[in-house]
Amino acid sequence: MFMNLNLKLVKFFSGALSLVLNTAVFAAMGTAVAFTMPQHDRVPVYEKIQEGRFPTRDDLETGMIKLGLKKPTIRYQARKLRQELERETRKTLDKLKADD
């Protein structure tokens, strides 16, 4: 009986309660960042959202560049991966046709 109760408690804390706690912590962290972290213009994110000032495409591209992700580089890498995937798919199909 005692072991059964322990298993039920473990399942509860690792299941539903875990989801609730993770969501609450994520929301608290997001709120803390929005309230306290000023941006380049010294205005916190929360105040900008209240005023209806949302990021523009230029803001997003500037942020991507700061993270080291340049727009042309991403396109080039995506094109290269697509070409490689097509090449490998053709190879596999040719091999399957040859096996028949």
N, CA, C and O atoms as CSV, one atom per row, in Angstrom:
chain,resi,resn,atom,element,x,y,z
A,1,MET,N,N,0.823,-1.191,0.000
A,1,MET,CA,C,0.000,0.000,0.000
A,1,MET,C,C,0.870,1.259,0.000
A,1,MET,O,O,0.621,2.196,-0.759
A,2,PHE,N,N,1.880,1.269,0.849
A,2,PHE,CA,C,2.757,2.437,0.923
A,2,PHE,C,C,3.488,2.660,-0.403
A,2,PHE,O,O,3.647,3.796,-0.852
A,3,MET,N,N,3.933,1.555,-1.027
A,3,MET,CA,C,4.640,1.649,-2.304
A,3,MET,C,C,3.699,2.150,-3.395
A,3,MET,O,O,4.103,2.938,-4.250
A,4,ASN,N,N,2.464,1.702,-3.371
A,4,ASN,CA,C,1.477,2.128,-4.358
A,4,ASN,C,C,1.225,3.632,-4.245
A,4,ASN,O,O,1.120,4.322,-5.259
A,5,LEU,N,N,1.130,4.136,-3.025
A,5,LEU,CA,C,0.932,5.566,-2.802
A,5,LEU,C,C,2.129,6.360,-3.316
A,5,LEU,O,O,1.963,7.408,-3.940
A,6,ASN,N,N,3.334,5.857,-3.053
A,6,ASN,CA,C,4.539,6.526,-3.550
A,6,ASN,C,C,4.551,6.592,-5.070
A,6,ASN,O,O,4.898,7.624,-5.644
A,7,LEU,N,N,4.177,5.506,-5.722
A,7,LEU,CA,C,4.148,5.498,-7.184
A,7,LEU,C,C,3.133,6.495,-7.722
A,7,LEU,O,O,3.391,7.171,-8.718
A,8,LYS,N,N,1.987,6.588,-7.071
A,8,LYS,CA,C,0.968,7.546,-7.505
A,8,LYS,C,C,1.473,8.979,-7.344
A,8,LYS,O,O,1.245,9.823,-8.210
A,9,LEU,N,N,2.158,9.250,-6.235
A,9,LEU,CA,C,2.704,10.586,-6.016
A,9,LEU,C,C,3.779,10.926,-7.049
A,9,LEU,O,O,3.818,12.043,-7.565
A,10,VAL,N,N,4.641,9.971,-7.345
A,10,VAL,CA,C,5.694,10.200,-8.339
A,10,VAL,C,C,5.077,10.477,-9.703
A,10,VAL,O,O,5.511,11.391,-10.404
A,11,LYS,N,N,4.077,9.703,-10.084
A,11,LYS,CA,C,3.412,9.920,-11.371
A,11,LYS,C,C,2.756,11.292,-11.417
A,11,LYS,O,O,2.809,11.973,-12.441
A,12,PHE,N,N,2.137,11.701,-10.314
A,12,PHE,CA,C,1.470,13.003,-10.280
A,12,PHE,C,C,2.476,14.134,-10.428
A,12,PHE,O,O,2.276,15.053,-11.223
A,13,PHE,N,N,3.571,14.061,-9.649
A,13,PHE,CA,C,4.559,15.137,-9.684
A,13,PHE,C,C,5.344,15.167,-10.990
A,13,PHE,O,O,5.789,16.232,-11.417
A,14,SER,N,N,5.519,14.022,-11.625
A,14,SER,CA,C,6.272,14.010,-12.877
A,14,SER,C,C,5.369,14.222,-14.084
A,14,SER,O,O,5.872,14.441,-15.186
A,15,GLY,N,N,4.086,14.164,-13.917
A,15,GLY,CA,C,3.166,14.315,-15.040
A,15,GLY,C,C,2.533,15.681,-15.100
A,15,GLY,O,O,3.123,16.632,-15.612
A,16,ALA,N,N,1.331,15.773,-14.576
A,16,ALA,CA,C,0.532,16.996,-14.689
A,16,ALA,C,C,1.172,18.164,-13.940
A,16,ALA,O,O,1.251,19.275,-14.465
A,17,LEU,N,N,1.616,17.917,-12.746
A,17,LEU,CA,C,2.203,18.997,-11.953
A,17,LEU,C,C,3.493,19.512,-12.589
A,17,LEU,O,O,3.793,20.704,-12.524
A,18,SER,N,N,4.242,18.616,-13.194
A,18,SER,CA,C,5.471,19.021,-13.870
A,18,SER,C,C,5.172,19.991,-15.007
A,18,SER,O,O,5.875,20.987,-15.175
A,19,LEU,N,N,4.146,19.709,-15.776
A,19,LEU,CA,C,3.762,20.597,-16.873
A,19,LEU,C,C,3.357,21.967,-16.345
A,19,LEU,O,O,3.744,22.993,-16.904
A,20,VAL,N,N,2.581,21.982,-15.274
A,20,VAL,CA,C,2.137,23.247,-14.685
A,20,VAL,C,C,3.327,24.038,-14.146
A,20,VAL,O,O,3.431,25.243,-14.376
A,21,LEU,N,N,4.220,23.362,-13.432
A,21,LEU,CA,C,5.386,24.046,-12.869
A,21,LEU,C,C,6.310,24.580,-13.962
A,21,LEU,O,O,6.791,25.709,-13.870
A,22,ASN,N,N,6.559,23.776,-14.992
A,22,ASN,CA,C,7.409,24.238,-16.097
A,22,ASN,C,C,6.797,25.440,-16.798
A,22,ASN,O,O,7.509,26.383,-17.144
A,23,THR,N,N,5.494,25.418,-17.013
A,23,THR,CA,C,4.814,26.542,-17.653
A,23,THR,C,C,4.900,27.789,-16.783
A,23,THR,O,O,5.137,28.886,-17.288
A,24,ALA,N,N,4.708,27.624,-15.481
A,24,ALA,CA,C,4.765,28.769,-14.569
A,24,ALA,C,C,6.169,29.374,-14.528
A,24,ALA,O,O,6.316,30.597,-14.539
A,25,VAL,N,N,7.185,28.539,-14.482
A,25,VAL,CA,C,8.564,29.038,-14.453
A,25,VAL,C,C,8.894,29.748,-15.762
A,25,VAL,O,O,9.521,30.807,-15.749
A,26,PHE,N,N,8.477,29.174,-16.892
A,26,PHE,CA,C,8.717,29.803,-18.193
A,26,PHE,C,C,8.036,31.165,-18.270
A,26,PHE,O,O,8.631,32.130,-18.749
A,27,ALA,N,N,6.792,31.249,-17.801
A,27,ALA,CA,C,6.066,32.526,-17.815
A,27,ALA,C,C,6.738,33.548,-16.898
A,27,ALA,O,O,6.846,34.723,-17.250
A,28,ALA,N,N,7.187,33.105,-15.731
A,28,ALA,CA,C,7.855,34.020,-14.799
A,28,ALA,C,C,9.162,34.550,-15.390
A,28,ALA,O,O,9.475,35.732,-15.249
A,29,MET,N,N,9.917,33.684,-16.045
A,29,MET,CA,C,11.170,34.130,-16.659
A,29,MET,C,C,10.900,35.115,-17.795
A,29,MET,O,O,11.587,36.129,-17.917
A,30,GLY,N,N,9.908,34.819,-18.618
A,30,GLY,CA,C,9.556,35.727,-19.709
A,30,GLY,C,C,9.105,37.078,-19.198
A,30,GLY,O,O,9.473,38.115,-19.751
A,31,THR,N,N,8.308,37.068,-18.144
A,31,THR,CA,C,7.835,38.316,-17.549
A,31,THR,C,C,8.999,39.107,-16.956
A,31,THR,O,O,9.075,40.324,-17.120
A,32,ALA,N,N,9.895,38.419,-16.272
A,32,ALA,CA,C,11.051,39.105,-15.681
A,32,ALA,C,C,11.911,39.755,-16.759
A,32,ALA,O,O,12.375,40.883,-16.589
A,33,VAL,N,N,12.119,39.060,-17.847
A,33,VAL,CA,C,12.912,39.631,-18.941
A,33,VAL,C,C,12.189,40.825,-19.544
A,33,VAL,O,O,12.806,41.858,-19.805
A,34,ALA,N,N,10.885,40.691,-19.766
A,34,ALA,CA,C,10.121,41.782,-20.383
A,34,ALA,C,C,10.094,43.028,-19.500
A,34,ALA,O,O,10.107,44.148,-20.011
A,35,PHE,N,N,10.058,42.845,-18.186
A,35,PHE,CA,C,9.991,43.993,-17.280
A,35,PHE,C,C,11.350,44.636,-17.023
A,35,PHE,O,O,11.424,45.845,-16.803
A,36,THR,N,N,12.418,43.856,-17.048
A,36,THR,CA,C,13.689,44.380,-16.564
A,36,THR,C,C,14.749,44.628,-17.621
A,36,THR,O,O,15.631,45.459,-17.404
A,37,MET,N,N,14.702,43.955,-18.739
A,37,MET,CA,C,15.776,44.063,-19.721
A,37,MET,C,C,15.515,45.173,-20.733
A,37,MET,O,O,14.717,44.997,-21.654
A,38,PRO,N,N,16.175,46.306,-20.572
A,38,PRO,CA,C,16.001,47.363,-21.573
A,38,PRO,C,C,16.744,47.007,-22.853
A,38,PRO,O,O,17.724,46.263,-22.841
A,39,GLN,N,N,16.257,47.554,-23.947
A,39,GLN,CA,C,16.907,47.309,-25.223
A,39,GLN,C,C,17.842,48.464,-25.545
A,39,GLN,O,O,18.181,49.261,-24.670
A,40,HIS,N,N,18.254,48.552,-26.791
A,40,HIS,CA,C,19.226,49.566,-27.202
A,40,HIS,C,C,18.736,50.981,-26.897
A,40,HIS,O,O,19.542,51.856,-26.579
A,41,ASP,N,N,17.432,51.216,-26.988
A,41,ASP,CA,C,16.882,52.553,-26.740
A,41,ASP,C,C,16.499,52.770,-25.275
A,41,ASP,O,O,15.828,53.750,-24.951
A,42,ARG,N,N,16.919,51.866,-24.390
A,42,ARG,CA,C,16.706,51.963,-22.938
A,42,ARG,C,C,15.231,51.855,-22.525
A,42,ARG,O,O,14.853,52.340,-21.459
A,43,VAL,N,N,14.408,51.232,-23.352
A,43,VAL,CA,C,12.996,51.034,-23.029
A,43,VAL,C,C,12.760,49.531,-22.897
A,43,VAL,O,O,13.079,48.783,-23.822
A,44,PRO,N,N,12.205,49.064,-21.759
A,44,PRO,CA,C,11.947,47.635,-21.602
A,44,PRO,C,C,10.924,47.121,-22.622
A,44,PRO,O,O,10.099,47.876,-23.137
A,45,VAL,N,N,11.002,45.831,-22.894
A,45,VAL,CA,C,10.120,45.197,-23.874
A,45,VAL,C,C,8.658,45.363,-23.477
A,45,VAL,O,O,7.812,45.635,-24.329
A,46,TYR,N,N,8.355,45.202,-22.193
A,46,TYR,CA,C,6.967,45.287,-21.723
A,46,TYR,C,C,6.350,46.641,-22.064
A,46,TYR,O,O,5.202,46.708,-22.503
A,47,GLU,N,N,7.105,47.717,-21.864
A,47,GLU,CA,C,6.575,49.050,-22.169
A,47,GLU,C,C,6.337,49.209,-23.666
A,47,GLU,O,O,5.361,49.836,-24.078
A,48,LYS,N,N,7.218,48.648,-24.473
A,48,LYS,CA,C,7.023,48.728,-25.921
A,48,LYS,C,C,5.759,47.985,-26.345
A,48,LYS,O,O,5.010,48.464,-27.196
A,49,ILE,N,N,5.523,46.826,-25.757
A,49,ILE,CA,C,4.325,46.050,-26.100
A,49,ILE,C,C,3.076,46.802,-25.674
A,49,ILE,O,O,2.085,46.820,-26.405
A,50,GLN,N,N,3.110,47.426,-24.498
A,50,GLN,CA,C,1.958,48.206,-24.038
A,50,GLN,C,C,1.654,49.356,-24.988
A,50,GLN,O,O,0.490,49.686,-25.216
A,51,GLU,N,N,2.689,49.962,-25.538
A,51,GLU,CA,C,2.503,51.089,-26.450
A,51,GLU,C,C,2.175,50.637,-27.867
A,51,GLU,O,O,1.869,51.464,-28.726
A,52,GLY,N,N,2.234,49.337,-28.119
A,52,GLY,CA,C,1.925,48.819,-29.446
A,52,GLY,C,C,3.080,48.903,-30.422
A,52,GLY,O,O,2.877,48.826,-31.634
A,53,ARG,N,N,4.291,49.060,-29.907
A,53,ARG,CA,C,5.477,49.115,-30.771
A,53,ARG,C,C,6.090,47.720,-30.847
A,53,ARG,O,O,6.711,47.245,-29.895
A,54,PHE,N,N,5.905,47.076,-31.991
A,54,PHE,CA,C,6.419,45.723,-32.180
A,54,PHE,C,C,7.632,45.752,-33.101
A,54,PHE,O,O,7.808,46.712,-33.852
A,55,PRO,N,N,8.471,44.722,-33.061
A,55,PRO,CA,C,9.673,44.717,-33.890
A,55,PRO,C,C,9.337,44.701,-35.384
A,55,PRO,O,O,8.366,44.078,-35.814
A,56,THR,N,N,10.154,45.393,-36.150
A,56,THR,CA,C,9.996,45.409,-37.603
A,56,THR,C,C,10.923,44.364,-38.218
A,56,THR,O,O,11.716,43.736,-37.516
A,57,ARG,N,N,10.818,44.186,-39.515
A,57,ARG,CA,C,11.680,43.231,-40.210
A,57,ARG,C,C,13.154,43.629,-40.047
A,57,ARG,O,O,14.018,42.768,-39.878
A,58,ASP,N,N,13.430,44.920,-40.100
A,58,ASP,CA,C,14.815,45.381,-39.927
A,58,ASP,C,C,15.349,45.034,-38.536
A,58,ASP,O,O,16.507,44.644,-38.387
A,59,ASP,N,N,14.491,45.179,-37.519
A,59,ASP,CA,C,14.904,44.820,-36.158
A,59,ASP,C,C,15.248,43.334,-36.070
A,59,ASP,O,O,16.248,42.952,-35.461
A,60,LEU,N,N,14.408,42.504,-36.684
A,60,LEU,CA,C,14.648,41.060,-36.650
A,60,LEU,C,C,15.932,40.696,-37.392
A,60,LEU,O,O,16.711,39.867,-36.922
A,61,GLU,N,N,16.150,41.315,-38.551
A,61,GLU,CA,C,17.367,41.018,-39.310
A,61,GLU,C,C,18.612,41.477,-38.561
A,61,GLU,O,O,19.638,40.798,-38.592
A,62,THR,N,N,18.531,42.626,-37.885
A,62,THR,CA,C,19.660,43.101,-37.079
A,62,THR,C,C,19.951,42.117,-35.946
A,62,THR,O,O,21.112,41.814,-35.670
A,63,GLY,N,N,18.908,41.622,-35.296
A,63,GLY,CA,C,19.088,40.638,-34.234
A,63,GLY,C,C,19.688,39.345,-34.743
A,63,GLY,O,O,20.529,38.740,-34.078
A,64,MET,N,N,19.257,38.913,-35.932
A,64,MET,CA,C,19.807,37.688,-36.515
A,64,MET,C,C,21.300,37.861,-36.807
A,64,MET,O,O,22.094,36.948,-36.579
A,65,ILE,N,N,21.673,39.036,-37.313
A,65,ILE,CA,C,23.084,39.291,-37.609
A,65,ILE,C,C,23.901,39.290,-36.319
A,65,ILE,O,O,25.022,38.782,-36.296
A,66,LYS,N,N,23.343,39.860,-35.240
A,66,LYS,CA,C,24.053,39.864,-33.956
A,66,LYS,C,C,24.261,38.450,-33.434
A,66,LYS,O,O,25.244,38.177,-32.744
A,67,LEU,N,N,23.334,37.548,-33.762
A,67,LEU,CA,C,23.468,36.152,-33.350
A,67,LEU,C,C,24.379,35.362,-34.281
A,67,LEU,O,O,24.667,34.191,-34.032
A,68,GLY,N,N,24.828,36.003,-35.349
A,68,GLY,CA,C,25.712,35.326,-36.287
A,68,GLY,C,C,24.983,34.629,-37.411
A,68,GLY,O,O,25.587,33.832,-38.129
A,69,LEU,N,N,23.701,34.903,-37.587
A,69,LEU,CA,C,22.909,34.296,-38.654
A,69,LEU,C,C,22.591,35.356,-39.695
A,69,LEU,O,O,21.682,36.167,-39.514
A,70,LYS,N,N,23.332,35.345,-40.767
A,70,LYS,CA,C,23.098,36.323,-41.819
A,70,LYS,C,C,22.094,35.755,-42.807
A,70,LYS,O,O,22.131,34.567,-43.126
A,71,LYS,N,N,21.217,36.586,-43.280
A,71,LYS,CA,C,20.127,36.153,-44.145
A,71,LYS,C,C,20.616,35.416,-45.395
A,71,LYS,O,O,20.113,34.328,-45.677
A,72,PRO,N,N,21.570,35.958,-46.155
A,72,PRO,CA,C,22.031,35.229,-47.337
A,72,PRO,C,C,22.666,33.889,-46.986
A,72,PRO,O,O,22.555,32.928,-47.748
A,73,THR,N,N,23.326,33.823,-45.842
A,73,THR,CA,C,23.952,32.573,-45.430
A,73,THR,C,C,22.904,31.504,-45.181
A,73,THR,O,O,23.094,30.350,-45.565
A,74,ILE,N,N,21.808,31.870,-44.549
A,74,ILE,CA,C,20.747,30.911,-44.267
A,74,ILE,C,C,20.156,30.400,-45.577
A,74,ILE,O,O,19.928,29.200,-45.727
A,75,ARG,N,N,19.906,31.297,-46.521
A,75,ARG,CA,C,19.364,30.877,-47.819
A,75,ARG,C,C,20.338,29.945,-48.533
A,75,ARG,O,O,19.933,28.931,-49.101
A,76,TYR,N,N,21.608,30.291,-48.502
A,76,TYR,CA,C,22.618,29.468,-49.169
A,76,TYR,C,C,22.665,28.074,-48.545
A,76,TYR,O,O,22.700,27.069,-49.255
A,77,GLN,N,N,22.666,28.025,-47.220
A,77,GLN,CA,C,22.720,26.732,-46.542
A,77,GLN,C,C,21.473,25.908,-46.835
A,77,GLN,O,O,21.565,24.698,-47.038
A,78,ALA,N,N,20.310,26.550,-46.859
A,78,ALA,CA,C,19.071,25.831,-47.153
A,78,ALA,C,C,19.100,25.292,-48.583
A,78,ALA,O,O,18.699,24.153,-48.824
A,79,ARG,N,N,19.570,26.099,-49.525
A,79,ARG,CA,C,19.655,25.654,-50.921
A,79,ARG,C,C,20.622,24.479,-51.043
A,79,ARG,O,O,20.344,23.508,-51.746
A,80,LYS,N,N,21.751,24.575,-50.360
A,80,LYS,CA,C,22.753,23.511,-50.409
A,80,LYS,C,C,22.193,22.208,-49.826
A,80,LYS,O,O,22.400,21.135,-50.391
A,81,LEU,N,N,21.489,22.303,-48.703
A,81,LEU,CA,C,20.891,21.113,-48.101
A,81,LEU,C,C,19.819,20.509,-48.997
A,81,LEU,O,O,19.711,19.288,-49.107
A,82,ARG,N,N,19.022,21.370,-49.639
A,82,ARG,CA,C,17.984,20.872,-50.541
A,82,ARG,C,C,18.607,20.136,-51.723
A,82,ARG,O,O,18.125,19.073,-52.116
A,83,GLN,N,N,19.676,20.695,-52.293
A,83,GLN,CA,C,20.347,20.050,-53.415
A,83,GLN,C,C,20.938,18.706,-53.002
A,83,GLN,O,O,20.865,17.732,-53.751
A,84,GLU,N,N,21.520,18.660,-51.815
A,84,GLU,CA,C,22.090,17.406,-51.320
A,84,GLU,C,C,20.999,16.363,-51.107
A,84,GLU,O,O,21.187,15.190,-51.428
A,85,LEU,N,N,19.866,16.787,-50.569
A,85,LEU,CA,C,18.751,15.871,-50.355
A,85,LEU,C,C,18.236,15.328,-51.684
A,85,LEU,O,O,17.971,14.132,-51.808
A,86,GLU,N,N,18.093,16.203,-52.678
A,86,GLU,CA,C,17.631,15.758,-53.993
A,86,GLU,C,C,18.622,14.783,-54.621
A,86,GLU,O,O,18.221,13.781,-55.215
A,87,ARG,N,N,19.910,15.073,-54.491
A,87,ARG,CA,C,20.941,14.198,-55.050
A,87,ARG,C,C,20.897,12.816,-54.399
A,87,ARG,O,O,20.940,11.798,-55.089
A,88,GLU,N,N,20.813,12.789,-53.084
A,88,GLU,CA,C,20.773,11.512,-52.373
A,88,GLU,C,C,19.490,10.745,-52.682
A,88,GLU,O,O,19.507,9.518,-52.774
A,89,THR,N,N,18.378,11.465,-52.842
A,89,THR,CA,C,17.115,10.811,-53.188
A,89,THR,C,C,17.216,10.170,-54.563
A,89,THR,O,O,16.781,9.035,-54.757
A,90,ARG,N,N,17.799,10.905,-55.531
A,90,ARG,CA,C,17.982,10.346,-56.875
A,90,ARG,C,C,18.863,9.103,-56.830
A,90,ARG,O,O,18.566,8.108,-57.492
A,91,LYS,N,N,19.947,9.151,-56.050
A,91,LYS,CA,C,20.837,7.995,-55.923
A,91,LYS,C,C,20.083,6.784,-55.393
A,91,LYS,O,O,20.213,5.676,-55.914
A,92,THR,N,N,19.291,7.012,-54.348
A,92,THR,CA,C,18.546,5.918,-53.733
A,92,THR,C,C,17.530,5.341,-54.703
A,92,THR,O,O,17.398,4.121,-54.807
A,93,LEU,N,N,16.810,6.202,-55.416
A,93,LEU,CA,C,15.825,5.717,-56.387
A,93,LEU,C,C,16.499,4.946,-57.515
A,93,LEU,O,O,15.993,3.909,-57.945
A,94,ASP,N,N,17.631,5.440,-57.997
A,94,ASP,CA,C,18.362,4.727,-59.046
A,94,ASP,C,C,18.829,3.363,-58.557
A,94,ASP,O,O,18.781,2.382,-59.298
A,95,LYS,N,N,19.279,3.304,-57.315
A,95,LYS,CA,C,19.730,2.036,-56.747
A,95,LYS,C,C,18.565,1.060,-56.613
A,95,LYS,O,O,18.715,-0.129,-56.893
A,96,LEU,N,N,17.403,1.559,-56.186
A,96,LEU,CA,C,16.224,0.700,-56.070
A,96,LEU,C,C,15.777,0.194,-57.439
A,96,LEU,O,O,15.380,-0.964,-57.570
A,97,LYS,N,N,15.836,1.043,-58.454
A,97,LYS,CA,C,15.470,0.617,-59.812
A,97,LYS,C,C,16.441,-0.434,-60.329
A,97,LYS,O,O,16.039,-1.376,-61.012
A,98,ALA,N,N,17.719,-0.271,-60.005
A,98,ALA,CA,C,18.726,-1.226,-60.466
A,98,ALA,C,C,18.563,-2.582,-59.783
A,98,ALA,O,O,18.878,-3.613,-60.377
A,99,ASP,N,N,18.078,-2.592,-58.548
A,99,ASP,CA,C,17.880,-3.845,-57.820
A,99,ASP,C,C,16.724,-4.657,-58.389
A,99,ASP,O,O,16.706,-5.882,-58.269
A,100,ASP,N,N,15.758,-3.980,-59.007
A,100,ASP,CA,C,14.597,-4.701,-59.577
A,100,ASP,C,C,15.003,-5.388,-60.806
A,100,ASP,O,O,14.184,-6.051,-61.442
